[in-house]
Amino acid sequence: RDTLLRHLRAMVPGTAGFSVEAVARFLAILGEAGVPEAQLADRFAQIAEEHVRLLAEIRRFRVADPEVQAHRDAAARALEGVPDHDRARAELAAGRALVRAKREAVARVLADQQREEASLVREQARLEAGRLRHADAARLYEEAAGLLPEADRQQRWRDLVSAGLRWASHGEERGDNAALRQAVAVYGEALSLALRARVPLHWAAAQDHRGNALRLLGERGDDDALREAVTAFRAALEERTRERVPLDWAMTQNNLGNALYLLGVRGDEAALREAVAVFRAALEELTRERAPLAWATTQTNLGVVLWTLGARGDDAALRDAVAAYRAALQERTRERTPQQWAATQNNLAIALQALGARGDDGALREAIAAYRDALTGYTRARVPLDWAMTQNNLGTALHTLGARGDDAALRDAVAAFRLALEERTRARVPLDWAATQNNLGAALATLGARGDDAALREAIAAYRLALEERTRERVPLAWAATQNNMGLVLDTLGERGDEAALREAVAAHRLSLEERRRERVPLLWAQSQNNLGNTLRTLGARGDEAALRGAVA
């Protein structure tokens, strides 16, 4: 080696940019790399140039951190004289490790500050939620989620779910569909954080919440949202299994049942029957002993579906609905949950009334008693519109009883409808007001049929008022029903000698037939055709041959 260095000193001029020892190191590098002889000169020049450039760069560029700079200076010294590349690399690696450690420390401080700010924003959200400012709370929860470091997936998920719940509450309470759609979007973002493979129960919870928001949109007429809700609940149930989380499974079954019920109301009979099965399955885990109020809620939901099936002609389902409501009332007591107790009493009464309409006078009288019980919970001062709804329902049950010969019940029906109209005003709830006017007209018509001409004229006035809101454009079949009802009252007046009333009756029946078309509602079309024929026959009996021919037609 010494001999080689002497030869190199003789060959390398003293003015060269690096020492003879450096040249020896460069040659060693060439030997270690196995460079072909033909390329030795080029590679030697390349190594020398890189060495000079690197040493100049390390000396020229300085960093603000003195600890890091010390490692750079040490690396430069290692490359001076006899280059020690391994030591230089080790010094640069140490500097890099120091920088990384300091950067990570700063990042941890920044992340902690992000978490602290998110915590403060979260507390602001809770404050707004406590003031029932759900939309403000939702925005703040979303902001909290956005502030958190990307690694905080679980807390971001919690904040997004909280935001979704607040958006859904705002949308439900204020009728704000845009808020419900925002809830759906936020739950979708939460699903991207709670990956099914990693946290299956969190994923299922987000699916369940998303389904509830979609169901609310479905209640308001969005059929696509309703079907999406069913899909979301079914997805949730794939992870929320009965074996793993029995109560959560039952709650999601209950939510699925509510969505299926809404599909069933819109004509899907299979969905209705599936809803019955789903609610009954939920009750196997939501037992009275384990969760008494949730059990009562599910019994009520089951009752609603069974009543709907019963209204379509299934007497057994109707009796099962009565049993479900009575079961619910064992826990939904007046003392514990007065509003829910009143609502369930009202539902029970509706089911009993449906049985009564099929000839069961005992059920009808029970319905009347249940409505009157409900009115002690639905007070006019506390919930005026619910009170008015129950007065209206009571009136319809009393009218049915009155139509079977009970004059006192008939007069009570008229009184109940008039009370309902004191709160169901035209300005406040125009279509409900019109429906109650129609019901009042029907009760007065029944009184009038027993000889009270004044009641008949009051009935006509009530029907005409109803038609001011029950317009053909807004509710065509309800408009047609009221036209038909008014025609029947005019018929009665006409039979008592009022020929003008008879001709008005003909016009009313013909108007009803413009919407009660054969292809649309064949049985109602036949009913109105029959009523028109009877009126024309009465006119024909008084000498109007054209009317008589019309009656035959």
C-alpha positions in Angstrom: 0.0 0.0 0.0 2.8 2.5 0.9 4.5 1.7 -2.4 1.2 2.5 -4.2 0.8 5.7 -2.4 4.4 6.8 -3.4 3.6 6.1 -7.0 0.3 8.0 -6.8 2.0 11.0 -5.2 4.4 11.1 -8.0 1.5 10.9 -10.5 -1.0 13.3 -8.8 0.1 17.0 -8.9 -0.1 19.0 -5.6 -2.7 21.3 -7.2 -5.3 18.5 -7.5 -8.6 19.1 -5.7 -8.2 16.1 -3.5 -5.4 14.2 -1.7 -3.5 11.1 -2.9 -5.2 9.2 -0.1 -8.6 10.2 -1.6 -7.4 8.9 -5.0 -6.5 5.7 -3.4 -9.9 5.4 -1.9 -11.5 6.2 -5.3 -9.5 3.4 -6.9 -10.6 1.0 -4.1 -14.2 1.9 -4.8 -13.6 1.0 -8.5 -12.2 -2.3 -7.4 -15.1 -3.0 -5.0 -17.6 -2.2 -7.7 -15.9 -4.5 -10.3 -15.8 -1.8 -13.0 -14.5 -3.1 -16.4 -11.0 -1.9 -17.3 -12.3 0.0 -20.4 -14.5 2.2 -18.1 -12.0 2.8 -15.3 -11.0 6.3 -16.5 -14.6 7.5 -16.9 -15.8 6.0 -13.6 -12.8 7.4 -11.8 -13.6 10.9 -13.1 -17.3 10.4 -12.1 -16.4 9.4 -8.5 -14.0 12.3 -8.2 -16.6 14.9 -9.5 -19.3 13.5 -7.1 -16.9 13.7 -4.2 -16.0 17.3 -4.8 -19.6 18.3 -5.4 -20.9 16.5 -2.3 -18.2 18.0 0.0 -18.9 21.5 -1.4 -22.7 21.1 -0.8 -22.3 19.8 2.7 -20.0 22.8 3.6 -22.2 25.3 1.8 -25.7 24.3 3.0 -26.3 24.9 6.7 -29.4 24.1 8.8 -30.9 26.2 11.7 -30.8 23.3 14.2 -27.3 23.2 15.7 -27.6 19.6 16.7 -28.4 18.6 13.1 -25.7 20.9 11.7 -23.1 19.2 14.0 -23.9 15.9 12.3 -23.5 17.6 8.9 -20.1 19.1 9.9 -19.0 15.7 11.1 -20.0 14.1 7.8 -17.9 16.8 5.9 -14.9 16.1 8.1 -15.3 12.4 7.4 -15.0 13.1 3.6 -12.0 15.4 3.9 -8.4 14.0 3.6 -8.8 10.2 3.4 -12.6 9.9 2.7 -14.4 7.7 5.2 -17.7 7.2 3.4 -19.2 4.9 6.0 -18.6 7.4 8.8 -20.0 10.2 6.7 -23.1 8.1 6.0 -23.6 7.3 9.6 -23.3 11.0 10.6 -25.9 12.0 7.9 -28.2 9.1 9.1 -27.9 10.3 12.7 -28.8 13.8 11.6 -31.8 12.5 9.6 -33.0 10.5 12.6 -32.7 13.6 14.8 -34.8 15.6 12.3 -37.4 12.9 12.1 -37.7 12.6 15.9 -38.1 16.3 16.2 -40.6 16.4 13.4 -42.6 13.6 14.9 -42.6 15.4 18.3 -43.9 18.6 16.6 -46.5 16.4 14.8 -47.6 15.0 18.1 -47.9 18.4 19.6 -50.0 19.5 16.6 -52.1 16.4 16.8 -52.7 17.0 20.5 -53.7 20.6 19.7 -56.1 19.3 17.0 -57.7 16.9 19.5 -58.0 19.7 22.1 -59.7 22.0 19.6 -62.0 19.2 18.5 -62.9 18.5 22.1 -63.9 22.1 22.6 -65.9 22.1 19.4 -67.6 18.8 20.5 -68.5 20.5 23.8 -70.0 23.4 21.9 -72.0 20.8 19.9 -73.4 19.2 23.1 -74.3 22.7 24.4 -76.3 23.4 21.2 -77.9 19.9 21.3 -79.0 20.7 24.9 -80.8 23.8 23.6 -82.5 21.6 20.9 -80.6 23.5 18.2 -79.9 20.3 16.3 -78.7 21.7 13.0 -76.1 23.9 14.8 -75.0 20.9 16.9 -74.7 18.8 13.7 -72.5 21.3 12.0 -70.2 21.5 15.1 -69.9 17.7 15.3 -68.9 17.6 11.6 -66.3 20.4 12.3 -64.9 18.4 15.2 -64.5 15.3 13.0 -62.7 17.4 10.4 -60.3 18.8 13.0 -59.1 15.4 14.2 -55.9 13.8 12.9 -56.5 11.2 10.2 -55.4 8.4 12.5 -58.2 9.1 15.0 -60.7 7.0 13.0 -62.8 5.9 15.9 -63.4 9.4 17.3 -64.0 10.8 13.9 -66.6 8.0 13.4 -68.2 8.9 16.7 -68.4 12.6 15.8 -69.9 11.9 12.3 -72.5 9.6 13.8 -73.4 12.3 16.4 -73.7 14.8 13.5 -75.9 12.4 11.6 -78.2 11.9 14.6 -78.5 15.6 15.1 -79.3 16.2 11.4 -81.9 13.5 11.6 -83.5 15.0 14.7 -83.6 18.4 13.0 -85.1 16.9 9.8 -87.7 14.9 11.7 -88.8 17.7 14.0 -88.7 20.6 11.5 -89.9 18.7 8.4 -86.5 19.6 6.8 -85.8 16.9 4.1 -82.5 18.6 3.2 -81.3 17.9 6.8 -82.3 14.2 6.5 -80.3 14.0 3.2 -77.3 15.5 5.0 -77.7 12.9 7.7 -77.6 10.2 5.1 -74.5 11.7 3.6 -72.7 12.0 6.9 -73.6 8.4 7.8 -72.1 7.4 4.5 -68.9 9.1 5.5 -68.9 7.4 8.8 -69.2 4.0 7.0 -66.0 4.8 5.1 -64.2 5.1 8.5 -65.8 2.0 10.1 -64.7 -0.6 7.7 -66.8 -3.7 8.0 -63.8 -6.1 8.2 -62.1 -4.0 10.9 -65.0 -2.9 13.1 -68.1 -4.8 12.0 -70.4 -3.6 14.8 -69.6 0.1 14.2 -70.2 -0.4 10.5 -73.6 -2.0 11.4 -74.5 0.8 13.7 -73.8 3.4 11.0 -76.0 1.3 8.6 -78.8 1.2 11.1 -78.6 5.0 11.7 -78.5 5.6 7.9 -81.6 3.4 7.5 -83.5 5.4 10.0 -82.8 8.7 8.2 -83.7 7.1 4.8 -87.0 5.7 6.4 -87.9 9.3 7.5 -87.4 10.5 3.9 -89.5 7.5 2.8 -92.3 8.4 5.1 -92.5 11.7 3.3 -93.0 10.1 -0.1 -89.5 9.2 -1.3 -90.0 5.5 -2.4 -86.4 5.1 -3.4 -85.2 6.2 0.0 -87.6 3.8 1.6 -86.2 0.9 -0.4 -82.6 2.0 0.5 -83.7 2.0 4.1 -84.8 -1.6 3.9 -81.4 -2.5 2.3 -79.5 -0.6 5.0 -81.3 -2.4 7.8 -80.8 -5.8 6.2 -77.1 -5.0 5.8 -76.9 -4.0 9.5 -78.4 -7.3 10.5 -75.7 -9.2 8.7 -73.3 -8.1 11.5 -75.8 -7.3 14.3 -76.7 -10.9 14.7 -79.0 -12.3 17.4 -76.1 -14.4 18.8 -73.7 -11.5 18.9 -75.8 -8.5 20.1 -79.3 -9.7 20.8 -80.8 -6.4 21.9 -79.2 -4.4 19.0 -80.4 -7.1 16.6 -84.0 -6.7 17.9 -83.9 -2.9 17.7 -82.7 -3.1 14.0 -85.4 -5.7 13.4 -87.9 -3.2 14.8 -86.5 -0.5 12.5 -86.7 -2.9 9.5 -90.3 -3.6 10.4 -91.2 0.1 10.3 -89.7 0.5 6.9 -91.5 -2.6 5.5 -94.8 -1.4 7.0 -94.5 1.8 5.0 -93.8 -0.2 1.8 -96.9 -2.3 2.7 -99.1 0.8 3.1 -98.2 1.7 -0.4 -99.6 -1.6 -1.7 -96.9 -4.2 -1.1 -98.8 -6.9 0.8 -95.8 -9.2 1.1 -93.9 -6.4 2.8 -96.7 -6.0 5.3 -96.7 -9.7 6.2 -92.9 -9.6 6.4 -93.2 -6.7 8.8 -95.5 -8.7 11.1 -92.9 -11.6 11.1 -90.0 -9.1 11.8 -91.8 -7.4 14.7 -92.6 -10.8 16.2 -89.0 -11.8 15.9 -87.9 -8.6 17.6 -90.2 -9.4 20.5 -88.3 -12.6 21.2 -85.4 -10.5 22.5 -87.1 -7.3 23.4 -89.0 -9.0 26.1 -91.2 -7.3 28.7 -88.8 -8.3 31.5 -85.6 -7.1 29.7 -86.8 -3.9 28.0 -90.4 -3.1 29.1 -90.8 0.2 27.2 -89.1 -1.0 24.0 -91.3 -4.2 24.2 -94.4 -1.9 24.4 -93.2 0.2 21.4 -92.7 -3.0 19.3 -96.1 -4.3 20.4 -97.6 -1.0 19.2 -95.7 -1.2 15.9 -97.0 -4.7 15.4 -100.5 -3.6 16.2 -100.3 -0.9 13.5 -99.3 -3.4 10.8 -101.9 -5.9 11.9 -104.5 -3.2 11.9 -103.5 -2.3 8.3 -103.9 -6.0 7.3 -107.2 -6.1 9.1 -108.5 -3.0 7.3 -107.9 -5.0 4.1 -110.3 -7.6 5.2 -108.3 -9.9 7.5 -110.5 -10.2 10.7 -107.9 -12.4 12.5 -105.2 -9.7 12.0 -107.6 -7.1 13.4 -108.2 -9.1 16.5 -104.4 -9.7 16.8 -103.9 -5.9 16.5 -106.3 -5.3 19.5 -104.3 -7.9 21.5 -101.0 -6.2 20.6 -102.3 -2.7 21.7 -103.6 -4.1 24.9 -100.3 -5.7 25.6 -98.5 -2.4 25.0 -100.8 -0.7 27.5 -99.5 -2.9 30.2 -96.3 -0.9 30.1 -97.4 2.3 28.4 -99.3 3.3 31.5 -100.9 6.7 32.0 -98.6 7.4 35.0 -95.4 6.4 33.3 -95.8 7.6 29.7 -99.0 9.7 29.4 -98.6 10.8 25.8 -97.7 7.3 24.6 -100.5 5.8 26.7 -103.0 8.2 25.0 -101.6 7.4 21.5 -101.9 3.7 22.1 -105.5 4.1 23.5 -106.3 5.9 20.3 -104.8 3.1 18.2 -106.7 0.5 20.2 -109.9 2.4 19.7 -109.3 2.5 15.9 -108.8 -1.2 15.8 -111.9 -1.9 17.9 -113.9 0.5 15.7 -112.9 -1.4 12.6 -114.2 -4.6 14.3 -117.3 -2.6 15.3 -117.9 -1.5 11.7 -118.2 -5.2 10.8 -121.1 -5.7 13.1 -119.5 -6.1 16.6 -121.5 -3.6 18.7 -119.5 -4.6 21.8 -116.2 -3.7 20.1 -117.7 -0.4 18.9 -118.7 0.6 22.5 -115.2 -0.4 23.7 -113.8 1.8 20.9 -115.8 4.8 22.2 -114.6 4.2 25.7 -111.0 3.9 24.5 -111.3 7.2 22.6 -112.7 8.9 25.7 -109.8 7.5 27.8 -107.3 8.8 25.2 -108.9 12.3 25.5 -107.9 12.4 29.2 -104.2 12.1 28.1 -104.5 14.1 24.8 -105.8 17.3 26.5 -106.8 20.3 24.4 -104.5 22.6 26.3 -101.4 20.3 25.9 -101.8 18.8 22.4 -104.7 20.6 20.6 -104.3 18.9 17.3 -104.0 15.4 18.8 -107.0 16.2 20.9 -108.9 17.3 17.8 -107.9 14.1 15.9 -109.2 12.0 18.8 -112.5 13.9 18.9 -112.8 13.3 15.2 -112.2 9.6 15.6 -114.6 9.5 18.5 -117.2 11.1 16.3 -116.8 8.5 13.6 -117.3 5.7 16.1 -120.4 7.4 17.6 -121.8 8.0 14.1 -121.5 4.2 13.3 -123.3 3.4 16.6 -125.9 6.1 15.9 -126.5 4.8 12.4 -127.6 1.5 14.1 -130.4 3.3 15.9 -128.8 5.1 18.8 -130.0 8.7 18.5 -128.1 9.9 21.5 -124.8 8.5 20.0 -125.6 10.3 16.8 -126.1 13.7 18.6 -122.9 13.0 20.5 -121.1 12.4 17.2 -122.2 15.8 15.9 -121.0 17.4 19.1 -117.6 15.6 18.8 -117.1 16.7 15.2 -117.9 20.3 16.2 -115.5 20.2 19.0 -112.8 18.9 16.7 -113.4 21.8 14.3 -112.5 24.3 17.1 -108.9 23.2 16.8 -108.8 21.6 13.4 -109.3 25.0 11.8 -109.1 25.7 8.1 -106.2 28.0 8.5 -104.2 25.5 10.6 -104.8 22.1 8.9 -107.0 22.7 5.8 -107.3 19.1 4.6 -108.0 17.7 8.2 -110.6 20.5 8.6 -112.2 19.4 5.3 -112.2 15.7 6.4 -114.0 16.6 9.7 -116.5 18.8 7.8 -117.2 15.8 5.6 -117.7 13.6 8.7 -119.9 16.2 10.3 -122.0 16.3 7.1 -122.3 12.5 7.2 -123.6 12.5 10.9 -126.0 15.3 10.1 -127.2 13.5 7.1 -128.0 10.4 9.2 -130.0 12.6 11.6 -131.7 14.3 8.7 -132.7 10.9 7.2 -134.8 10.4 10.4 -136.9 13.4 9.6 -134.8 16.4 10.6 -134.8 18.7 7.5 -132.7 21.3 9.3 -130.0 18.7 9.9 -130.1 17.8 6.2 -129.5 21.4 5.2 -126.7 21.7 7.7 -125.2 18.6 6.2 -125.2 20.1 2.7 -123.5 23.3 4.1 -120.8 21.1 5.8 -120.2 19.2 2.5 -119.9 22.4 0.6 -117.4 23.8 3.1 -115.4 20.6 2.8 -115.3 20.9 -1.0 -113.6 24.3 -0.7 -110.4 22.5 0.5 -111.1 19.0 -0.8 -110.6 20.2 -4.3 -110.6 18.0 -7.4 -107.0 19.1 -8.1 -105.6 18.4 -4.7 -107.5 15.2 -3.6 -109.6 13.9 -6.5 -111.0 10.8 -4.9 -111.8 12.5 -1.6 -113.5 15.3 -3.6 -115.5 12.7 -5.5 -116.6 11.0 -2.2 -117.8 14.3 -0.8 -119.7 15.1 -4.1 -121.3 11.6 -3.8 -122.2 12.2 -0.1 -123.7 15.6 -0.9 -125.7 14.1 -3.7 -127.2 11.5 -1.3 -128.4 14.3 1.1 -129.8 16.3 -1.8 -131.6 13.1 -2.9 -133.3 12.9 0.5 -134.4 16.5 0.4 -135.6 15.9 -3.2 -137.7 12.9 -2.1 -139.4 15.2 0.4 -140.6 17.5 -2.4 -137.6 19.7 -3.3 -137.2 19.2 -7.0 -134.3 21.7 -7.3 -132.4 19.6 -4.7 -133.0 16.5 -6.9 -131.5 18.2 -10.0 -128.5 19.4 -7.8 -128.2 15.7 -6.7 -127.9 14.6 -10.3 -125.2 17.2 -10.9 -123.3 16.1 -7.8 -123.4 12.4 -8.7 -122.3 13.1 -12.2 -119.3 15.2 -10.9 -118.3 12.3 -8.6 -118.3 10.0 -11.6 -115.7 12.2 -13.3 -113.1 10.9 -10.8 -114.8 7.6 -9.7 -114.0 6.1 -13.1 -114.7 2.4 -13.8 -111.1 1.6 -14.7 -109.8 3.4 -11.6 -112.2 2.4 -8.7 -114.8 0.0 -10.2 -116.8 -0.6 -7.0 -117.0 3.2 -6.2 -117.9 3.8 -9.8 -120.7 1.3 -9.6 -121.9 2.9 -6.3 -122.1 6.4 -7.8 -123.8 5.0 -11.0 -126.4 3.4 -8.8 -126.9 6.6 -6.8 -127.3 8.6 -10.0 -129.8 6.0 -11.3 -131.9 6.3 -8.2 -132.0 10.1 -8.4 -132.9 10.0 -12.1 -135.6 7.4 -11.3 -137.1 9.7 -8.7 -137.2 12.5 -11.2 -138.7 10.2 -13.8 -141.4 9.2 -11.4 -142.4 12.8 -11.4 -142.9 12.9 -15.2 -139.4 13.5 -16.5 -139.1 10.8 -19.2 -135.6 11.8 -20.2 -134.5 11.3 -16.5 -136.2 7.9 -16.5 -134.3 6.8 -19.6 -131.1 8.1 -18.0 -131.9 6.0 -14.9 -132.2 2.9 -17.0 -128.9 3.7 -18.7 
